[in-house]
Amino acid sequence: MDAVWTAPASRAAIARAAQTRKSASRSASGGAAASSGTSTRGRDRVARVARARFGSMRCERFVAVASVGSESAVTRAPRPAYVPGVISDPKYVRVFDTTLRDGEQSPGATLTSREKLDIATSLAKLGVDVIEAGFPIASPDDLEAVRGIAKKVGNEVYEDGYVPVICGLSRANKKDIDAAWEGVRHALRPRIHTFIATSQIHMDYKLRKTPDEVVQIAVDAVKYARSLGCEDVEFSPEDAGRSDPQFLYRILNAVVEAGATTLNIPDTVGICLPDEFGTLIKGIKENVKGAGETVVISTHCQNDLGLSTANSLAGVANGARQVECTINGIGERAGNASLEEVTMAIFMRGQERLMGAYTGINPVYIYPSSQMVKNFSGMAIQPHKAIVGANAFAHESGIHQDGMLKNKLTYEIIAPEQIGYFRGEDECGVVMGKHSGRHALSSKLKQLGVPMEGAALDEVFNRFKLVAETKLGGVNDDELLAIVRDGESVQDPAWSLETVQVVCGTTGLPTATVRMNNRDGTQHISAVVGTGPVDAAFKAIDALVGLDVVLTEYRVTAVTKGINSMAETTITIKPKEGVEQKLGTDVYKTNVQTGEKTMRAFTATGADTDIVVSSARAYVIALNRMVEYVAKAYVHAEPVSR
């Protein structure tokens, strides 16, 4: 097996980029190595855990020496050389992440360009083979986000030669394909993903096309994508799970002949059972020319019946060598196959039960990536969610606790450290307090998988000191991560919250006084009465910002147990109907499948020992995200290159 990620078409360019990154890494290595002895201890600890639990064979494909906070210390999982349509090792399974495209279709999820870039960077550390960066035709901001990811993440080559494929989705028409190519063409490895529905119900009622017309549209789309210079084209027959297999074989053979390199088989409505979906994949491998040899078969499974992970694994067992999934399983309706579930299932059982299947994922980045997506999207993770849920490594039953104390393998098949989650202060060092310095905070953040430096570190440090001064018992790891998540995700916020003060109780009217600074440096003060302290604070902020919004979700959770816990507030807002006259039509987003336009929602999180303060911070951040999104939609409105 070739452990280097290269391809003949751009090997020289990738080698140059890798050398540049390597030189830069060397120049910074002295400071990084000296910054934290705990990072070395963390790497040693992860290695010991992996060897003790799983033996040396599986550890070869686990990042046993990874330091989550130091990219240069990561020993990446080996993978075959990347060639569109061909995987030299038949056991290797490519991981296609669509968090930034299908995941963002989740109701209430809107990501800014900066957040998308941060998630894409995290996905590259995680080691996904393909990043579907978005649906470029949806809006100018979507196109700019895809372009930005292609230019940065799609050109950042790691020392081992790894660089992710950057993919853009398009419907099967020239306008969509032009936009997709404009977005991804800047990457070293660009891919266009085009689709059209193939089930009878979709052809009759949505497309109103005959099967012959659908085949011709698909073929024309693939040929057009190839004519632009894109050598990596993926085709999806939408609603394949309900399509006639014979028609699927026909259209798939036609697009392969037209130049498709990956055939993605979506169970769009999540209707298939595992054996049924496995049979579908097997039939495609047997009846489509080149499938599994010169064309990669992929799966894309929705979770409407809770079977997306099982169906994805059934696909792998029957010849699929790419799995499409999202972090935390977010996506349309009930969501997608969860990346952490699919990849860890392959990691744990691929050798014995899936004919030796393996991926190039670095598991130690799973938990940090999961938390980032949770924070940016505002989509909460259910406590009993597999792999990344709050209860995934919690044990309350006396029988279970007894077994865990004797041998952790009695009730845990995965070590939490293996996915980048360090449980309890004994596992990750001392609790930070008001006397902790900037250097100690930097080291702790690296150990927790969220390395920061410069202005970003200064901002978190200032917030940390404010919280530590008022909180007894110090700030533990979970609370520290909440402070990090509380940070402003807008590069140049229109408004910043200076102070908020409320008066409330059993007598009198709840009143909030808010002082805020505008982007131009001017200070504004507002005092407003509300039905309660939080309502009054929000109304005072509204009076200064001047935007008409609707609060669609308000959620407060305690970061840890006990009366001294910090509060983490998550809020979601939407512009009021008719506000597009003031903000523009980009406040709407388009559903990829139906073409329906819905008002965008903006979510933010705030954290503080005071619930009113955490709520006000979250509200201001959400408003800033909405202002930034609309402003960038016009700044980046450029004609699509032909």
C-alpha positions in Angstrom: 0.0 0.0 0.0 1.3 3.4 -1.0 1.2 5.6 2.2 1.7 8.9 0.4 -1.2 11.0 -0.9 -0.2 12.1 -4.4 -1.4 12.1 -8.0 0.5 12.3 -11.2 -1.5 15.4 -12.4 -0.3 17.7 -9.6 2.5 15.8 -7.8 5.1 18.6 -8.3 2.7 21.3 -7.0 1.8 19.2 -4.0 5.5 18.4 -3.2 6.3 22.1 -3.3 3.5 23.0 -1.0 4.4 20.2 1.4 8.0 21.4 1.5 6.9 25.0 2.3 4.7 23.7 5.1 7.5 21.5 6.4 10.0 24.5 6.5 7.4 26.7 8.3 6.8 23.9 10.8 10.5 23.5 11.5 10.9 27.3 12.1 8.1 27.2 14.7 8.9 23.9 16.3 11.2 25.2 19.0 8.5 27.4 20.5 5.8 24.8 20.1 7.9 22.1 21.8 8.8 24.3 24.7 5.3 25.6 25.2 3.9 22.6 27.0 5.3 19.5 28.6 1.7 18.4 29.0 1.4 18.0 25.2 4.1 15.3 25.3 2.5 13.6 28.3 -0.8 13.8 26.4 0.6 12.0 23.4 2.3 9.4 25.5 -0.9 8.8 27.4 -3.0 8.4 24.2 -0.5 5.9 22.9 -0.5 3.9 26.1 -4.3 3.8 26.2 -4.5 2.6 22.6 -1.9 -0.1 23.0 -3.4 -1.4 26.2 -6.9 -1.6 24.9 -6.5 -2.6 21.3 -3.0 -4.0 20.7 -0.4 -3.0 18.2 -2.2 -4.0 15.0 -5.1 -1.5 15.3 -2.8 1.1 16.8 -0.9 1.3 13.5 -4.0 2.9 12.0 -4.7 5.0 15.1 -3.0 8.3 15.7 -1.3 7.0 18.8 1.3 9.8 19.0 -1.1 12.6 18.1 -1.0 15.9 20.1 -4.4 17.5 19.4 -2.9 20.9 19.7 0.1 20.5 17.5 -0.3 19.6 13.9 3.4 18.9 13.4 3.3 16.2 16.0 0.5 14.3 14.3 1.4 10.9 12.7 -1.4 10.8 10.1 -3.1 7.5 9.2 -1.6 6.2 5.9 -3.8 6.0 2.8 -3.4 5.1 -0.8 -2.3 7.6 -3.4 -5.3 9.7 -4.5 -6.5 9.1 -8.1 -10.0 10.1 -9.2 -12.1 7.0 -9.7 -9.3 4.6 -8.6 -8.3 3.3 -5.1 -5.2 1.2 -5.3 -5.9 -0.6 -2.0 -9.3 -2.3 -2.3 -9.7 -2.2 1.5 -9.4 1.6 1.8 -12.7 3.6 2.3 -12.7 7.2 1.4 -14.5 9.6 3.8 -16.6 12.3 2.2 -17.7 14.9 4.7 -20.8 17.0 3.7 -21.2 18.9 7.0 -20.7 22.3 5.2 -23.3 21.5 2.6 -25.9 18.9 3.6 -25.3 19.6 7.3 -26.1 23.3 6.8 -29.4 22.4 5.4 -30.5 21.5 8.9 -33.4 23.8 9.9 -31.9 26.7 11.9 -28.3 26.1 10.9 -26.5 29.0 9.1 -22.7 29.2 9.1 -20.7 32.3 8.3 -17.8 32.1 5.9 -15.3 32.2 8.7 -17.0 29.4 10.6 -17.1 27.3 7.4 -13.4 27.8 7.0 -12.7 26.9 10.6 -14.7 23.7 10.2 -13.0 22.8 7.0 -9.6 23.3 8.7 -10.7 21.0 11.4 -11.9 18.4 8.9 -8.5 18.5 7.3 -6.9 17.8 10.6 -9.4 15.0 11.1 -8.1 13.6 7.8 -11.3 13.4 5.7 -10.6 12.6 2.0 -13.2 14.9 0.5 -14.8 18.1 1.9 -18.0 19.1 0.2 -17.7 22.8 0.9 -21.1 23.9 -0.1 -23.7 24.6 -2.8 -22.1 27.5 -4.6 -25.1 28.6 -6.7 -27.2 29.1 -3.6 -25.9 32.6 -2.9 -22.8 34.8 -3.4 -21.8 34.1 0.2 -22.0 30.4 -0.4 -19.8 30.7 -3.5 -17.3 32.9 -1.7 -17.1 30.4 1.2 -16.4 27.5 -1.1 -13.8 29.6 -3.0 -12.1 30.5 0.3 -11.9 26.9 1.5 -10.6 25.8 -1.9 -7.9 28.5 -1.8 -6.8 27.8 1.8 -7.6 24.3 2.9 -7.5 22.9 -0.6 -3.9 24.1 -1.0 -2.5 23.3 2.5 -0.5 20.2 2.0 0.6 18.3 5.1 4.1 16.9 5.4 3.0 13.4 4.4 1.5 14.8 1.2 -2.1 14.7 2.3 -4.4 17.5 1.0 -8.2 17.1 1.0 -10.3 17.1 -2.2 -12.6 20.2 -2.2 -16.0 19.5 -3.7 -18.9 21.7 -4.8 -22.5 20.5 -5.3 -24.5 21.4 -8.4 -27.8 20.4 -10.0 -27.5 19.0 -13.5 -27.5 22.3 -15.4 -24.7 24.5 -16.7 -25.4 27.5 -14.5 -25.0 25.4 -11.3 -21.9 23.6 -12.7 -20.3 26.9 -13.6 -20.7 28.2 -10.1 -19.4 24.9 -8.6 -16.3 25.0 -10.8 -15.7 28.6 -10.0 -15.8 27.7 -6.3 -13.6 24.6 -6.3 -11.2 25.2 -9.2 -8.6 27.0 -7.0 -8.0 23.8 -5.0 -5.2 21.3 -5.8 -7.8 18.6 -6.0 -11.2 20.0 -7.1 -14.3 17.9 -7.6 -17.8 18.7 -9.0 -20.7 16.8 -7.6 -23.8 16.9 -9.8 -27.1 15.1 -9.3 -30.6 14.5 -10.7 -33.5 12.5 -9.3 -34.1 9.0 -10.7 -37.1 7.6 -8.7 -40.4 7.4 -10.6 -42.1 9.7 -8.1 -39.5 12.4 -8.4 -39.4 12.1 -12.2 -43.2 12.3 -12.4 -44.0 15.0 -9.8 -40.8 17.1 -9.3 -38.9 17.0 -12.6 -41.8 16.1 -14.9 -39.3 14.4 -17.2 -39.3 11.1 -18.9 -36.6 8.5 -18.0 -34.9 9.2 -21.4 -34.8 12.9 -20.7 -33.3 12.4 -17.3 -30.6 10.2 -18.7 -29.7 12.8 -21.3 -29.6 15.6 -18.7 -27.3 13.6 -16.5 -24.9 12.7 -19.3 -24.8 16.3 -20.5 -24.1 17.5 -17.0 -21.2 15.2 -16.5 -19.7 15.9 -20.0 -20.0 19.7 -19.3 -18.3 19.4 -16.0 -15.4 17.5 -17.6 -15.2 20.0 -20.4 -14.4 22.7 -17.9 -11.2 20.9 -17.0 -12.5 19.1 -13.9 -11.1 15.6 -13.9 -12.9 14.5 -10.8 -16.7 14.4 -11.3 -19.2 12.7 -8.9 -22.7 11.8 -10.0 -25.7 11.1 -7.7 -29.0 9.6 -8.8 -31.2 11.3 -6.2 -33.6 9.0 -4.3 -31.7 5.9 -5.6 -33.2 4.0 -2.6 -36.6 4.2 -4.3 -35.4 4.0 -7.9 -35.9 1.0 -10.3 -32.5 -0.9 -10.2 -32.6 -1.5 -13.9 -33.0 2.2 -14.6 -30.2 2.9 -12.1 -27.8 0.6 -14.0 -28.8 2.3 -17.2 -28.2 5.9 -16.1 -25.0 5.0 -14.1 -23.5 3.2 -17.1 -24.3 6.3 -19.2 -22.6 8.8 -16.8 -19.6 6.6 -16.4 -19.1 6.6 -20.2 -19.5 10.4 -20.1 -16.7 10.7 -17.6 -18.0 10.3 -14.0 -15.3 9.1 -11.6 -17.5 8.5 -8.5 -21.0 7.1 -8.4 -22.8 8.2 -5.2 -25.9 6.2 -4.2 -28.2 8.2 -2.0 -30.9 6.8 0.2 -32.4 10.3 0.1 -35.5 9.6 2.2 -33.9 7.0 4.5 -36.3 4.3 3.5 -33.9 1.3 3.0 -33.1 -1.4 5.4 -29.4 -2.5 5.7 -29.8 -5.7 3.7 -31.8 -3.9 1.1 -29.3 -1.1 0.7 -26.4 -3.6 0.6 -28.1 -5.5 -2.2 -28.5 -2.3 -4.1 -24.8 -1.5 -3.9 -23.9 -5.1 -4.8 -26.1 -4.9 -7.8 -24.5 -1.7 -9.0 -21.0 -3.2 -8.6 -22.1 -6.2 -10.7 -24.0 -4.3 -13.4 -22.2 -1.0 -14.0 -19.1 -1.1 -16.1 -16.0 -0.2 -14.1 -17.8 0.1 -10.8 -15.3 -0.7 -8.0 -12.4 -0.7 -10.4 -12.2 2.6 -12.4 -15.1 4.2 -10.8 -15.6 4.5 -7.0 -19.0 3.5 -5.5 -20.2 5.9 -2.7 -23.0 5.8 -0.2 -25.1 8.8 1.1 -27.6 7.6 3.7 -30.2 9.7 5.4 -31.4 8.9 8.9 -35.2 9.0 8.7 -35.6 5.5 10.2 -32.4 5.7 12.3 -30.5 3.4 9.9 -28.0 5.7 8.2 -25.0 4.3 9.9 -26.1 0.7 9.5 -26.9 1.3 5.8 -23.5 3.0 5.2 -21.7 0.0 6.7 -23.9 -2.4 4.6 -22.7 -0.4 1.6 -19.1 -0.8 2.6 -19.6 -4.6 3.1 -20.9 -4.9 -0.4 -18.3 -2.9 -2.3 -18.8 0.8 -1.6 -15.4 2.5 -1.1 -16.6 6.0 -0.2 -19.0 7.0 2.6 -20.7 10.4 2.8 -21.5 11.6 6.3 -21.6 14.7 8.5 -20.1 15.6 11.9 -22.7 14.8 14.6 -25.0 13.4 11.9 -26.6 16.9 11.2 -28.5 17.4 8.0 -31.9 17.6 6.3 -34.9 16.3 8.4 -33.5 13.5 10.7 -29.9 14.1 9.5 -27.2 12.1 7.8 -24.9 9.2 8.6 -22.8 10.4 11.4 -19.1 10.6 10.6 -18.0 9.6 14.0 -20.2 6.6 14.1 -19.3 5.3 10.6 -15.6 5.8 10.9 -15.3 4.4 14.4 -17.4 1.4 13.5 -15.0 0.8 10.6 -12.0 1.4 12.9 -13.3 -1.0 15.6 -14.7 -3.8 13.4 -13.4 -3.2 9.8 -10.6 -5.7 10.2 -12.7 -8.6 11.4 -16.2 -7.9 9.9 -15.7 -5.7 6.8 -13.0 -7.5 4.9 -10.2 -5.5 6.4 -11.8 -2.1 5.6 -10.1 1.0 7.0 -10.1 4.8 6.6 -7.5 7.6 6.9 -9.4 9.3 9.7 -7.4 10.6 12.8 -9.8 9.8 15.6 -8.2 12.1 18.1 -9.8 15.1 16.3 -13.3 13.7 16.4 -14.4 15.3 19.7 -12.9 18.8 19.0 -14.6 18.8 15.5 -17.9 17.7 17.0 -17.8 20.5 19.6 -17.0 23.0 17.0 -19.9 22.0 14.7 -22.2 21.9 17.7 -21.3 25.5 18.7 -21.3 27.0 15.2 -24.5 25.4 14.0 -26.4 25.7 17.3 -27.5 22.0 16.9 -27.4 20.4 20.3 -26.0 16.9 20.7 -28.3 14.4 22.4 -26.7 13.2 25.7 -26.8 9.5 24.6 -25.4 10.2 21.1 -22.9 7.5 20.2 -19.2 8.4 20.4 -19.6 12.2 21.2 -22.7 12.4 23.5 -22.3 13.7 27.1 -23.2 10.2 28.4 -21.1 8.2 25.9 -18.4 7.6 28.6 -20.5 8.1 31.7 -21.3 5.2 34.1 -23.9 5.5 36.8 -25.0 1.9 37.4 -23.2 0.4 40.5 -22.5 -2.8 38.6 -21.0 -0.9 35.7 -19.0 1.3 38.0 -17.6 -1.7 39.7 -16.5 -3.2 36.4 -15.0 0.1 35.3 -12.9 0.4 38.4 -11.5 -3.2 37.8 -11.0 -2.9 34.1 -12.3 -0.2 31.8 -12.7 -2.7 28.9 -15.6 -4.3 30.8 -17.9 -1.5 29.7 -16.0 0.8 27.3 -15.0 -0.4 23.8 -13.5 3.0 23.0 -11.2 5.0 25.1 -12.5 8.6 25.4 -8.9 9.9 24.9 -8.9 8.1 21.5 -11.4 10.6 20.1 -9.8 13.6 21.8 -12.0 13.7 24.9 -10.1 13.9 28.2 -12.5 13.1 31.0 -12.0 14.8 34.4 -9.2 17.0 35.7 -7.1 14.0 36.7 -6.9 13.1 33.0 -6.0 16.5 31.6 -4.0 18.3 34.3 -4.9 20.9 36.9 -8.0 23.1 37.1 -7.3 26.7 35.9 -7.9 29.5 38.4 -7.7 33.3 38.8 -3.9 33.1 39.3 -3.3 31.1 36.1 -1.3 33.0 33.5 -1.6 33.4 29.7 1.1 30.7 29.0 -0.7 28.2 31.2 -4.0 28.9 29.4 -2.3 28.5 26.0 -0.8 25.1 27.1 -4.2 24.0 28.5 -6.0 25.0 25.3 -3.5 23.0 23.1 -4.1 20.0 25.3 -7.8 20.3 25.0 -7.6 20.5 21.2 -8.3 24.2 20.6 -4.8 25.8 20.1 -5.0 29.6 20.1 -2.5 32.4 19.7 -2.3 36.1 19.1 -5.5 38.2 19.4 -7.7 35.1 19.7 -5.8 33.9 22.7 -5.8 37.4 24.3 -9.6 37.6 23.9 -10.2 34.2 25.5 -7.7 35.0 28.3 -9.5 38.2 29.2 -12.8 36.4 29.3 -11.2 33.6 31.4 -9.8 36.0 33.9 -13.2 37.7 34.3 -14.9 34.4 35.0 -12.1 33.0 37.2 -12.3 36.2 39.4 -15.9 35.6 40.3 -16.1 31.7 40.4 -15.1 29.7 43.4 -13.1 26.5 42.9 -11.5 27.5 39.6 -12.5 26.9 36.0 -12.5 23.3 34.9 -12.0 21.9 31.4 -15.7 21.9 30.3 -16.1 25.5 31.5 -13.0 26.6 29.8 -14.2 25.1 26.5 -17.5 27.0 27.1 -15.5 30.3 27.3 -13.8 29.4 24.0 -17.2 28.7 22.4 -18.5 32.0 23.7 -16.0 33.9 21.6 -17.2 36.3 18.8 -17.2 34.4 15.5 -17.4 37.6 13.4 -14.1 39.1 12.4 -15.3 42.7 12.4 -18.4 42.8 14.6 -20.9 45.6 14.0 -21.7 45.8 17.8 -19.9 44.8 21.0 -21.5 44.5 24.4 -19.8 46.5 27.1 -22.1 46.2 30.1 -25.5 45.0 31.0 -27.3 45.7 34.3 -30.8 44.6 35.3 -33.1 45.4 38.1 -35.9 42.9 38.8 -37.8 41.2 41.6 -41.2 40.7 43.1 -41.9 44.5 43.0 -41.4 47.0 40.2 -40.9 46.4 36.5 -37.9 44.4 35.2 -35.5 46.9 33.6 -32.3 46.4 31.7 -29.6 49.0 31.0 -27.2 48.1 28.2 -24.1 49.9 27.0 -22.7 48.9 23.6 -20.0 50.1 21.2 -20.6 50.4 17.5 -18.1 49.4 14.8 -17.2 53.1 14.4 -16.2 53.4 18.0 -19.2 55.4 19.2 -20.9 54.3 22.5 -24.6 53.9 22.9 -26.8 53.3 26.0 -30.4 52.1 26.2 -32.7 51.3 29.2 -35.8 49.3 28.5 -38.6 47.6 30.5 -39.4 44.0 29.7 -41.5 41.1 31.1 -38.3 39.7 32.7 -34.6 40.5 33.0 -33.6 38.6 29.8 -36.5 40.0 27.8 -35.6 43.5 29.0 -31.9 43.0 28.0 -32.9 41.8 24.6 -35.3 44.7 24.0 -32.6 47.2 25.1 -30.2 45.6 22.6 -32.8 45.8 19.9 -33.4 49.5 20.6 -29.7 50.1 19.8 -29.1 47.7 16.9 -32.4 48.5 15.1 -33.0 45.2 13.4 -36.4 43.4 13.4 -35.8 39.8 14.4 -37.8 36.9 15.9 -36.3 34.8 18.7 -37.0 31.2 17.6 -35.0 29.3 20.3 -33.7 30.1 23.7 -31.9 27.4 25.7 -29.8 27.7 28.9 -27.7 24.8 30.2 -25.4 24.4 33.2 -21.9 23.7 31.9 -21.1 21.5 35.0 -23.0 20.3 38.1 -23.4 22.5 41.2 -24.5 26.0 42.2 -21.3 27.5 41.0 -21.6 26.2 37.4 -21.3 28.6 34.5 -24.4 29.1 32.3 -24.2 28.5 28.6 -27.0 30.1 26.6 -27.8 29.2 23.0 -30.2 31.3 21.0 -31.5 31.3 17.5 -33.0 34.3 15.7 -34.5 34.9 12.3 -35.3 38.1 10.4 -39.0 39.1 10.5 -41.0 38.5 7.4 -40.6 41.6 5.1 -37.2 42.5 6.4 -35.7 41.5 3.1 -36.6 45.0 1.9 -34.1 46.3 4.4 -31.5 43.5 4.4 -31.9 42.1 0.9 -33.1 38.7 -0.5 -30.0 36.9 0.8 -31.7 36.4 4.1 -33.4 33.5 2.4 -31.7 30.1 1.7 -32.6 27.6 -1.0 -33.3 23.9 -0.4 -31.1 21.9 -2.7 -33.7 19.2 -3.4 -37.0 21.2 -3.5 -35.8 24.7 -4.5 -37.9 26.1 -1.7 -36.7 29.3 -0.1 -36.8 29.7 3.7 -35.7 32.5 6.0 -32.1 31.9 7.3 -31.7 31.4 11.0 -28.6 32.6 13.0 -27.5 30.8 16.1 -25.0 31.8 18.8 -23.8 30.8 22.2 -22.8 32.8 25.2 -21.3 31.7 28.5 -21.0 33.4 31.9 -21.6 32.9 35.6 -24.6 35.2 35.2 -27.5 33.9 33.0 -28.5 37.4 31.9 -25.0 38.3 30.8 -24.6 35.0 28.9 -27.9 35.5 27.2 -27.1 39.1 26.2 -23.7 38.0 24.8 -25.3 35.2 22.8 -27.9 37.6 21.4 -25.4 40.2 20.3 -23.2 37.6 18.6 -26.2 36.2 16.7 -27.1 39.7 15.5 -23.5 40.3 14.4 -23.6 37.1 12.5 -26.7 38.1 10.7 -25.3 41.6 9.9 -22.0 40.1 8.6 -23.7 37.5 6.5 -25.9 40.0 4.7 -23.1 42.5 4.2 -20.8 39.8 2.7 -23.5 38.6 0.3 -23.1 42.0 -1.5 -19.4 42.4 -1.0 -18.8 39.0 -2.7 -21.4 39.3 -5.4 -19.1 38.7 -8.4 -20.0 37.3 -11.8 -19.3 33.5 -12.2 -16.3 32.7 -14.5 -17.2 30.8 -17.6 
